Amino acid sequence: MTVDRVPVVLYGTMIGHLTREGSRAVLRWSAEAEQRWGLRSRVLSASLRVGEESADLSESFFGALLPEGEHIARLARDVKVDRGDLIGLLAEVGADLAGALRISGAAADPRREPERLSAAEVSALLDRADGFLLGGGGSALPGFQRKLTLTRGDGGWIRGNGVLPSTHILKPVGPDARSAVEAEAYALAVARHAGLTTMDSWVEQIGARWVLVIERYDRRLVGTQIERLHQEDAAQALGIPWGGNEKFEENDSRVSLRAVAGLLDRGGNLFAERDADKRRLLRYVAFNVAMGNTDAHAKNFSLLHDDSGATSLAPIYDVAPLALAYGATTRLSMWVDGVQHLPEVTREDLVAEGRSWGLKDAVATAAVDETLSAMVEATRRLPAHDSIEAHVPGYVRGQAQDLLDGEPARIASHLPLMLRERLGAPQPRGDASAEPSR
């Protein structure tokens, strides 16, 4: 049976229905949303404002909640709808999504209870970790990487079944690719040391696989209750079409660091630090360059929207030293002051990028230097797993120190070529349906 509309709930308010109109999908807003937040509020999205009824913007926002590449193709096959049928897909997996949205559809089952999973059951779910789960209203997370969302409780894993919000993201790799998840875990540890995130992460073995486990920043525990925090990625906030590769600056000129910065520090009060989020964004950019994270595209920066409609920059996420991968591109996903290749970026380019957003020179310089210095310190203090210890910390420290010294980010790796492919690689940029190597 074709589903023609699904109710959309945000922070306990039914904000409208995602409605099929011909071959398109459009959000038809409710009076309750307009009364609670007012017309033009950005509580849902910086692009799809309260009261805005546009098929293009609706599809851009809601399509970006779904997995990408072969994962969305598999979802479409499993639920027997076309991969372009947003309403049909979200009706099956909309109970637990990125942010605070809940979308109810034909698959919702309020009688279904959360399930505590055994290690064998988690391993079985990881066998086909395609970024979605079916049953009880389902769950989904965007991206090309293999992943699964579950809830952590009493040291074990729980499948929420549309009742309990997920709290963690699990990213599995094969038994011979541990260095891939250890490298990402190390990057996240360096980010925590630098004050760019507080979210916990670790690597554990589940079945035959190594799994990177990451605490979700769009969830929080209040007493015994798990609350959802609304978020959107920068591609959604900029209204970029879903399902393609427009999230890379080389493919769409609307996607740039300056455009992301333009979404920040709006509507602040007199007591808020001026341009605090822009300064933080510049720290993320400096971190990504020194880390060798060439895959920092528009979907890898996000905004948090609280229940009052206020917006802030989300913590850093999806970071890894991808420039170390064998055959990896050095081309940045979004350019730094016009510089397109990571080995050519300098400290002055980073500062100039911040200045182009309206940051004062002293503020931009301090943000860059603070980040790079913290990264150098982190690589001297933080332990690294044996699979990456010989190359990743030294690479990151060398990149950060070169940038601090006014040199380009140009450190060669001593990692043997036979091992380099195991660090993973960024998503291919020419074919949106291609599967990445990690």
One Martini backbone bead per residue (centre of mass of N, CA, C, O) as a GRO file, in nm:
protein
  438
    1MET     BB    1   0.095   0.037   0.024
    2THR     BB    2   0.061   0.365  -0.029
    3VAL     BB    3   0.217   0.642   0.109
    4ASP     BB    4   0.108   0.995   0.128
    5ARG     BB    5   0.152   1.045   0.449
    6VAL     BB    6   0.347   1.192   0.724
    7PRO     BB    7   0.413   1.250   1.042
    8VAL     BB    8   0.579   1.530   1.211
    9VAL     BB    9   0.803   1.535   1.495
   10LEU     BB   10   0.899   1.811   1.726
   11TYR     BB   11   0.934   1.847   2.044
   12GLY     BB   12   0.620   1.726   2.069
   13THR     BB   13   0.541   1.849   1.785
   14MET     BB   14   0.319   1.861   1.526
   15ILE     BB   15   0.445   2.016   1.230
   16GLY     BB   16   0.336   1.796   1.016
   17HIS     BB   17   0.322   1.684   0.668
   18LEU     BB   18   0.451   1.454   0.459
   19THR     BB   19   0.362   1.506   0.116
   20ARG     BB   20   0.214   1.379  -0.162
   21GLU     BB   21   0.284   1.548  -0.490
   22GLY     BB   22   0.291   1.344  -0.702
   23SER     BB   23   0.648   1.317  -0.734
   24ARG     BB   24   0.643   1.475  -0.465
   25ALA     BB   25   0.768   1.631  -0.158
   26VAL     BB   26   0.588   1.802   0.115
   27LEU     BB   27   0.576   2.025   0.375
   28ARG     BB   28   0.294   2.058   0.588
   29TRP     BB   29   0.215   2.280   0.806
   30SER     BB   30   0.125   2.351   1.124
   31ALA     BB   31  -0.028   2.548   1.355
   32GLU     BB   32   0.145   2.458   1.599
   33ALA     BB   33   0.419   2.550   1.489
   34GLU     BB   34   0.349   2.850   1.451
   35GLN     BB   35   0.270   2.900   1.750
   36ARG     BB   36   0.540   2.810   1.891
   37TRP     BB   37   0.768   2.961   1.675
   38GLY     BB   38   0.698   3.081   1.418
   39LEU     BB   39   0.756   3.232   1.147
   40ARG     BB   40   1.079   3.148   1.020
   41SER     BB   41   1.184   2.944   1.185
   42ARG     BB   42   1.491   2.731   1.258
   43VAL     BB   43   1.419   2.464   1.420
   44LEU     BB   44   1.455   2.267   1.174
   45SER     BB   45   1.577   2.486   0.951
   46ALA     BB   46   1.760   2.715   0.766
   47SER     BB   47   1.584   2.648   0.498
   48LEU     BB   48   1.325   2.510   0.647
   49ARG     BB   49   1.095   2.705   0.744
   50VAL     BB   50   0.845   2.805   0.907
   51GLY     BB   51   0.594   2.782   0.645
   52GLU     BB   52   0.767   2.647   0.436
   53GLU     BB   53   0.646   2.531   0.099
   54SER     BB   54   0.885   2.314  -0.043
   55ALA     BB   55   0.994   2.064  -0.236
   56ASP     BB   56   1.295   2.111  -0.254
   57LEU     BB   57   1.347   2.157   0.056
   58SER     BB   58   1.212   1.902   0.160
   59GLU     BB   59   1.391   1.697   0.005
   60SER     BB   60   1.662   1.793   0.106
   61PHE     BB   61   1.610   1.738   0.407
   62PHE     BB   62   1.477   1.444   0.418
   63GLY     BB   63   1.680   1.290   0.236
   64ALA     BB   64   1.932   1.346   0.441
   65LEU     BB   65   1.831   1.110   0.654
   66LEU     BB   66   1.947   0.904   0.465
   67PRO     BB   67   2.109   0.687   0.325
   68GLU     BB   68   2.374   0.598   0.104
   69GLY     BB   69   2.395   0.454  -0.181
   70GLU     BB   70   2.369   0.116  -0.133
   71HIS     BB   71   2.191   0.152   0.125
   72ILE     BB   72   1.935   0.274  -0.006
   73ALA     BB   73   1.894   0.045  -0.204
   74ARG     BB   74   1.843  -0.170   0.013
   75LEU     BB   75   1.606  -0.041   0.150
   76ALA     BB   76   1.421  -0.037  -0.097
   77ARG     BB   77   1.417  -0.342  -0.134
   78ASP     BB   78   1.312  -0.427   0.151
   79VAL     BB   79   1.036  -0.225   0.121
   80LYS     BB   80   0.935  -0.193  -0.177
   81VAL     BB   81   1.064   0.081  -0.294
   82ASP     BB   82   1.163   0.355  -0.421
   83ARG     BB   83   1.458   0.540  -0.376
   84GLY     BB   84   1.276   0.821  -0.429
   85ASP     BB   85   1.071   0.748  -0.187
   86LEU     BB   86   1.052   0.923   0.086
   87ILE     BB   87   0.792   0.838   0.228
   88GLY     BB   88   0.829   0.529   0.210
   89LEU     BB   89   1.099   0.524   0.370
   90LEU     BB   90   1.024   0.693   0.631
   91ALA     BB   91   0.791   0.502   0.722
   92GLU     BB   92   1.018   0.271   0.808
   93VAL     BB   93   1.267   0.479   0.964
   94GLY     BB   94   1.140   0.746   1.142
   95ALA     BB   95   1.173   0.693   1.465
   96ASP     BB   96   1.510   0.712   1.424
   97LEU     BB   97   1.699   1.001   1.391
   98ALA     BB   98   1.846   1.265   1.313
   99GLY     BB   99   1.783   1.416   1.583
  100ALA     BB  100   1.428   1.507   1.683
  101LEU     BB  101   1.289   1.345   1.483
  102ARG     BB  102   0.954   1.207   1.404
  103ILE     BB  103   0.835   0.941   1.188
  104SER     BB  104   0.526   0.819   1.101
  105GLY     BB  105   0.410   0.494   0.988
  106ALA     BB  106   0.332   0.181   0.882
  107ALA     BB  107   0.568   0.055   1.084
  108ALA     BB  108   0.444   0.136   1.331
  109ASP     BB  109   0.471   0.000   1.688
  110PRO     BB  110   0.363   0.065   2.009
  111ARG     BB  111   0.389  -0.245   2.127
  112ARG     BB  112   0.681  -0.236   2.098
  113GLU     BB  113   0.976  -0.334   2.252
  114PRO     BB  114   1.260  -0.323   2.376
  115GLU     BB  115   1.585  -0.492   2.310
  116ARG     BB  116   1.799  -0.703   2.450
  117LEU     BB  117   2.126  -0.782   2.345
  118SER     BB  118   2.331  -0.997   2.229
  119ALA     BB  119   2.629  -1.049   2.089
  120ALA     BB  120   2.512  -1.214   1.853
  121GLU     BB  121   2.294  -1.004   1.769
  122VAL     BB  122   2.484  -0.774   1.707
  123SER     BB  123   2.651  -0.924   1.496
  124ALA     BB  124   2.414  -0.969   1.302
  125LEU     BB  125   2.359  -0.668   1.251
  126LEU     BB  126   2.655  -0.610   1.141
  127ASP     BB  127   2.634  -0.775   0.877
  128ARG     BB  128   2.405  -0.526   0.793
  129ALA     BB  129   2.536  -0.226   0.814
  130ASP     BB  130   2.325   0.028   0.645
  131GLY     BB  131   2.194   0.267   0.835
  132PHE     BB  132   1.955   0.058   0.916
  133LEU     BB  133   1.632  -0.021   1.071
  134LEU     BB  134   1.379  -0.253   1.112
  135GLY     BB  135   1.117  -0.197   1.307
  136GLY     BB  136   0.908  -0.003   1.497
  137GLY     BB  137   0.991   0.237   1.267
  138GLY     BB  138   1.284   0.253   1.291
  139SER     BB  139   1.614   0.346   1.150
  140ALA     BB  140   1.847   0.627   1.067
  141LEU     BB  141   2.155   0.714   0.881
  142PRO     BB  142   2.366   0.896   0.728
  143GLY     BB  143   2.571   0.771   0.467
  144PHE     BB  144   2.839   0.547   0.348
  145GLN     BB  145   2.895   0.411   0.592
  146ARG     BB  146   2.905   0.161   0.796
  147LYS     BB  147   2.616   0.130   1.020
  148LEU     BB  148   2.483   0.160   1.366
  149THR     BB  149   2.201   0.201   1.588
  150LEU     BB  150   2.210   0.219   1.950
  151THR     BB  151   2.155   0.134   2.291
  152ARG     BB  152   2.290   0.217   2.600
  153GLY     BB  153   2.275  -0.036   2.878
  154ASP     BB  154   2.430  -0.175   3.131
  155GLY     BB  155   2.676  -0.254   2.919
  156GLY     BB  156   2.472  -0.277   2.682
  157TRP     BB  157   2.248  -0.364   2.414
  158ILE     BB  158   1.977  -0.178   2.249
  159ARG     BB  159   1.672  -0.210   2.081
  160GLY     BB  160   1.429   0.038   2.040
  161ASN     BB  161   1.178   0.010   1.836
  162GLY     BB  162   1.068   0.327   1.844
  163VAL     BB  163   1.096   0.398   2.169
  164LEU     BB  164   1.412   0.413   2.193
  165PRO     BB  165   1.669   0.600   2.177
  166SER     BB  166   1.954   0.633   2.040
  167THR     BB  167   2.320   0.670   2.154
  168HIS     BB  168   2.484   0.502   1.928
  169ILE     BB  169   2.757   0.444   1.705
  170LEU     BB  170   2.833   0.173   1.476
  171LYS     BB  171   3.159   0.085   1.325
  172PRO     BB  172   3.246  -0.159   1.106
  173VAL     BB  173   3.508  -0.404   1.061
  174GLY     BB  174   3.726  -0.612   0.976
  175PRO     BB  175   3.973  -0.814   1.121
  176ASP     BB  176   4.203  -0.663   0.912
  177ALA     BB  177   4.092  -0.335   0.993
  178ARG     BB  178   4.165  -0.190   1.267
  179SER     BB  179   4.315   0.078   1.186
  180ALA     BB  180   4.066   0.236   1.093
  181VAL     BB  181   3.929   0.267   1.380
  182GLU     BB  182   4.180   0.365   1.536
  183ALA     BB  183   4.222   0.628   1.378
  184GLU     BB  184   3.946   0.755   1.447
  185ALA     BB  185   3.972   0.733   1.755
  186TYR     BB  186   4.222   0.912   1.773
  187ALA     BB  187   4.101   1.168   1.650
  188LEU     BB  188   3.884   1.198   1.873
  189ALA     BB  189   4.083   1.224   2.108
  190VAL     BB  190   4.217   1.482   2.006
  191ALA     BB  191   3.955   1.648   2.003
  192ARG     BB  192   3.906   1.633   2.304
  193HIS     BB  193   4.174   1.764   2.393
  194ALA     BB  194   4.093   2.034   2.217
  195GLY     BB  195   3.769   2.090   2.270
  196LEU     BB  196   3.565   1.970   2.017
  197THR     BB  197   3.471   1.737   2.217
  198THR     BB  198   3.276   1.506   2.454
  199MET     BB  199   3.252   1.250   2.308
  200ASP     BB  200   3.254   0.927   2.326
  201SER     BB  201   3.505   0.663   2.244
  202TRP     BB  202   3.554   0.326   2.099
  203VAL     BB  203   3.707   0.001   2.080
  204GLU     BB  204   3.551  -0.310   1.981
  205GLN     BB  205   3.471  -0.652   1.999
  206ILE     BB  206   3.237  -0.809   1.761
  207GLY     BB  207   3.305  -1.088   1.713
  208ALA     BB  208   3.509  -1.047   1.424
  209ARG     BB  209   3.486  -0.745   1.482
  210TRP     BB  210   3.567  -0.411   1.453
  211VAL     BB  211   3.442  -0.136   1.665
  212LEU     BB  212   3.322   0.183   1.644
  213VAL     BB  213   3.224   0.380   1.923
  214ILE     BB  214   2.971   0.648   1.934
  215GLU     BB  215   2.859   0.915   2.082
  216ARG     BB  216   2.580   1.101   2.071
  217TYR     BB  217   2.513   1.453   2.035
  218ASP     BB  218   2.176   1.413   1.988
  219ARG     BB  219   2.200   1.315   2.292
  220ARG     BB  220   2.050   1.296   2.631
  221LEU     BB  221   2.075   1.258   2.982
  222VAL     BB  222   1.773   1.284   3.190
  223GLY     BB  223   1.824   1.104   3.420
  224THR     BB  224   1.641   0.831   3.272
  225GLN     BB  225   1.622   1.006   3.014
  226ILE     BB  226   1.613   1.023   2.661
  227GLU     BB  227   1.714   1.292   2.465
  228ARG     BB  228   1.647   1.487   2.192
  229LEU     BB  229   1.848   1.663   1.952
  230HIS     BB  230   1.848   1.894   1.719
  231GLN     BB  231   1.964   1.844   1.373
  232GLU     BB  232   2.185   1.958   1.104
  233ASP     BB  233   2.335   1.973   0.820
  234ALA     BB  234   2.483   2.188   0.598
  235ALA     BB  235   2.334   2.084   0.349
  236GLN     BB  236   2.055   2.132   0.459
  237ALA     BB  237   2.091   2.437   0.541
  238LEU     BB  238   2.160   2.505   0.220
  239GLY     BB  239   1.976   2.329   0.019
  240ILE     BB  240   2.098   2.066  -0.081
  241PRO     BB  241   2.081   1.819  -0.274
  242TRP     BB  242   1.999   1.493  -0.266
  243GLY     BB  243   2.203   1.199  -0.361
  244GLY     BB  244   2.471   1.345  -0.414
  245ASN     BB  245   2.786   1.557  -0.467
  246GLU     BB  246   2.725   1.864  -0.352
  247LYS     BB  247   2.903   1.852  -0.077
  248PHE     BB  248   3.118   1.940  -0.277
  249GLU     BB  249   3.279   2.212  -0.398
  250GLU     BB  250   3.354   2.099  -0.687
  251ASN     BB  251   3.020   2.054  -0.744
  252ASP     BB  252   2.935   2.319  -0.552
  253SER     BB  253   2.952   2.661  -0.492
  254ARG     BB  254   2.761   2.669  -0.230
  255VAL     BB  255   2.994   2.501  -0.110
  256SER     BB  256   3.137   2.635   0.191
  257LEU     BB  257   3.285   2.767   0.460
  258ARG     BB  258   3.148   3.042   0.438
  259ALA     BB  259   2.859   2.931   0.429
  260VAL     BB  260   2.867   2.797   0.704
  261ALA     BB  261   2.937   3.053   0.867
  262GLY     BB  262   2.663   3.202   0.780
  263LEU     BB  263   2.488   3.015   0.992
  264LEU     BB  264   2.622   3.168   1.227
  265ASP     BB  265   2.569   3.382   1.483
  266ARG     BB  266   2.251   3.408   1.534
  267GLY     BB  267   2.072   3.570   1.773
  268GLY     BB  268   2.233   3.683   1.990
  269ASN     BB  269   2.333   3.788   2.295
  270LEU     BB  270   2.496   4.009   2.507
  271PHE     BB  271   2.643   3.748   2.664
  272ALA     BB  272   2.765   3.651   2.413
  273GLU     BB  273   3.006   3.546   2.225
  274ARG     BB  274   3.151   3.671   1.967
  275ASP     BB  275   3.174   3.447   1.720
  276ALA     BB  276   3.199   3.157   1.852
  277ASP     BB  277   3.128   2.957   1.616
  278LYS     BB  278   3.330   3.056   1.410
  279ARG     BB  279   3.575   2.995   1.579
  280ARG     BB  280   3.513   2.693   1.602
  281LEU     BB  281   3.515   2.629   1.302
  282LEU     BB  282   3.812   2.705   1.259
  283ARG     BB  283   3.916   2.480   1.440
  284TYR     BB  284   3.813   2.251   1.263
  285VAL     BB  285   3.976   2.321   1.013
  286ALA     BB  286   4.256   2.295   1.139
  287PHE     BB  287   4.221   2.005   1.228
  288ASN     BB  288   4.168   1.871   0.950
  289VAL     BB  289   4.435   1.946   0.825
  290ALA     BB  290   4.631   1.820   1.039
  291MET     BB  291   4.484   1.528   1.019
  292GLY     BB  292   4.401   1.463   0.709
  293ASN     BB  293   4.085   1.551   0.655
  294THR     BB  294   3.943   1.538   0.333
  295ASP     BB  295   3.617   1.468   0.428
  296ALA     BB  296   3.511   1.778   0.493
  297HIS     BB  297   3.205   1.813   0.431
  298ALA     BB  298   2.880   1.934   0.456
  299LYS     BB  299   2.794   1.663   0.627
  300ASN     BB  300   3.050   1.725   0.850
  301PHE     BB  301   2.857   1.959   0.941
  302SER     BB  302   2.669   2.097   1.227
  303LEU     BB  303   2.351   2.180   1.367
  304LEU     BB  304   2.191   2.306   1.655
  305HIS     BB  305   1.840   2.284   1.764
  306ASP     BB  306   1.654   2.405   1.990
  307ASP     BB  307   1.333   2.443   2.145
  308SER     BB  308   1.360   2.770   2.082
  309GLY     BB  309   1.550   2.798   1.798
  310ALA     BB  310   1.833   2.783   1.865
  311THR     BB  311   2.172   2.811   1.733
  312SER     BB  312   2.447   2.570   1.694
  313LEU     BB  313   2.745   2.419   1.696
  314ALA     BB  314   2.851   2.121   1.652
  315PRO     BB  315   3.037   1.882   1.707
  316ILE     BB  316   3.285   1.710   1.609
  317TYR     BB  317   3.308   1.477   1.320
  318ASP     BB  318   3.427   1.261   1.111
  319VAL     BB  319   3.743   1.181   1.184
  320ALA     BB  320   4.046   1.135   0.977
  321PRO     BB  321   4.364   1.022   0.833
  322LEU     BB  322   4.314   1.003   0.500
  323ALA     BB  323   4.591   1.100   0.367
  324LEU     BB  324   4.732   0.811   0.440
  325ALA     BB  325   4.605   0.675   0.222
  326TYR     BB  326   4.623   0.481  -0.036
  327GLY     BB  327   4.555   0.693  -0.302
  328ALA     BB  328   4.471   0.946  -0.181
  329THR     BB  329   4.342   1.237  -0.175
  330THR     BB  330   4.434   1.598  -0.145
  331ARG     BB  331   4.156   1.697  -0.179
  332LEU     BB  332   3.936   1.909  -0.067
  333SER     BB  333   3.604   1.942   0.009
  334MET     BB  334   3.682   2.223   0.137
  335TRP     BB  335   3.817   2.525   0.099
  336VAL     BB  336   4.115   2.726   0.185
  337ASP     BB  337   4.131   3.019   0.063
  338GLY     BB  338   4.129   2.849  -0.228
  339VAL     BB  339   4.263   2.596  -0.128
  340GLN     BB  340   4.252   2.251  -0.251
  341HIS     BB  341   4.523   2.134  -0.117
  342LEU     BB  342   4.652   2.020   0.167
  343PRO     BB  343   4.978   2.059   0.120
  344GLU     BB  344   4.919   2.393   0.072
  345VAL     BB  345   4.841   2.462   0.347
  346THR     BB  346   4.837   2.738   0.572
  347ARG     BB  347   4.813   2.937   0.834
  348GLU     BB  348   4.727   3.186   0.665
  349ASP     BB  349   4.488   3.049   0.529
  350LEU     BB  350   4.327   2.999   0.785
  351VAL     BB  351   4.308   3.294   0.875
  352ALA     BB  352   4.181   3.405   0.612
  353GLU     BB  353   3.924   3.244   0.629
  354GLY     BB  354   3.823   3.374   0.892
  355ARG     BB  355   3.821   3.667   0.789
  356SER     BB  356   3.599   3.612   0.564
  357TRP     BB  357   3.375   3.586   0.810
  358GLY     BB  358   3.465   3.837   1.027
  359LEU     BB  359   3.713   3.783   1.169
  360LYS     BB  360   3.953   3.870   1.353
  361ASP     BB  361   4.281   3.829   1.333
  362ALA     BB  362   4.334   3.755   1.633
  363VAL     BB  363   4.112   3.541   1.655
  364ALA     BB  364   4.200   3.354   1.425
  365THR     BB  365   4.488   3.301   1.522
  366ALA     BB  366   4.415   3.181   1.800
  367ALA     BB  367   4.245   2.943   1.697
  368VAL     BB  368   4.464   2.803   1.535
  369ASP     BB  369   4.692   2.781   1.750
  370GLU     BB  370   4.535   2.632   1.969
  371THR     BB  371   4.482   2.378   1.802
  372LEU     BB  372   4.769   2.295   1.715
  373SER     BB  373   4.891   2.280   1.999
  374ALA     BB  374   4.695   2.063   2.107
  375MET     BB  375   4.782   1.845   1.903
  376VAL     BB  376   5.073   1.818   1.980
  377GLU     BB  377   5.018   1.741   2.274
  378ALA     BB  378   4.838   1.492   2.223
  379THR     BB  379   5.059   1.317   2.070
  380ARG     BB  380   5.231   1.298   2.350
  381ARG     BB  381   4.992   1.174   2.547
  382LEU     BB  382   4.841   0.983   2.366
  383PRO     BB  383   4.747   0.681   2.302
  384ALA     BB  384   4.824   0.422   2.061
  385HIS     BB  385   4.772   0.183   1.868
  386ASP     BB  386   4.977  -0.045   1.723
  387SER     BB  387   4.853  -0.007   1.423
  388ILE     BB  388   4.933   0.337   1.450
  389GLU     BB  389   5.183   0.435   1.621
  390ALA     BB  390   5.412   0.471   1.385
  391HIS     BB  391   5.230   0.718   1.219
  392VAL     BB  392   4.994   0.901   1.316
  393PRO     BB  393   5.110   1.087   1.539
  394GLY     BB  394   5.347   1.199   1.366
  395TYR     BB  395   5.180   1.317   1.141
  396VAL     BB  396   5.010   1.515   1.308
  397ARG     BB  397   5.242   1.663   1.445
  398GLY     BB  398   5.382   1.758   1.184
  399GLN     BB  399   5.152   1.920   1.067
  400ALA     BB  400   5.103   2.114   1.305
  401GLN     BB  401   5.395   2.225   1.325
  402ASP     BB  402   5.422   2.336   1.042
  403LEU     BB  403   5.192   2.537   1.065
  404LEU     BB  404   5.307   2.696   1.306
  405ASP     BB  405   5.582   2.758   1.124
  406GLY     BB  406   5.456   2.841   0.824
  407GLU     BB  407   5.405   2.579   0.686
  408PRO     BB  408   5.303   2.345   0.506
  409ALA     BB  409   5.088   2.059   0.486
  410ARG     BB  410   5.383   1.847   0.442
  411ILE     BB  411   5.373   1.515   0.522
  412ALA     BB  412   5.531   1.231   0.510
  413SER     BB  413   5.496   0.887   0.501
  414HIS     BB  414   5.630   0.574   0.660
  415LEU     BB  415   5.418   0.394   0.567
  416PRO     BB  416   5.359   0.112   0.439
  417LEU     BB  417   5.187   0.032   0.159
  418MET     BB  418   5.057  -0.241   0.267
  419LEU     BB  419   4.896  -0.057   0.502
  420ARG     BB  420   4.747   0.206   0.402
  421GLU     BB  421   4.457   0.103   0.315
  422ARG     BB  422   4.361   0.049   0.626
  423LEU     BB  423   4.277   0.359   0.687
  424GLY     BB  424   4.124   0.437   0.450
  425ALA     BB  425   3.865   0.629   0.267
  426PRO     BB  426   3.710   0.846   0.101
  427GLN     BB  427   3.458   0.940  -0.067
  428PRO     BB  428   3.358   0.933  -0.364
  429ARG     BB  429   3.293   1.220  -0.596
  430GLY     BB  430   3.159   1.109  -0.879
  431ASP     BB  431   2.988   0.866  -0.724
  432ALA     BB  432   2.711   0.838  -0.521
  433SER     BB  433   2.694   0.501  -0.541
  434ALA     BB  434   2.951   0.448  -0.422
  435GLU     BB  435   3.173   0.249  -0.242
  436PRO     BB  436   3.364   0.257   0.008
  437SER     BB  437   3.665   0.126   0.167
  438ARG     BB  438   3.514   0.170   0.485
   0.00000   0.00000   0.00000
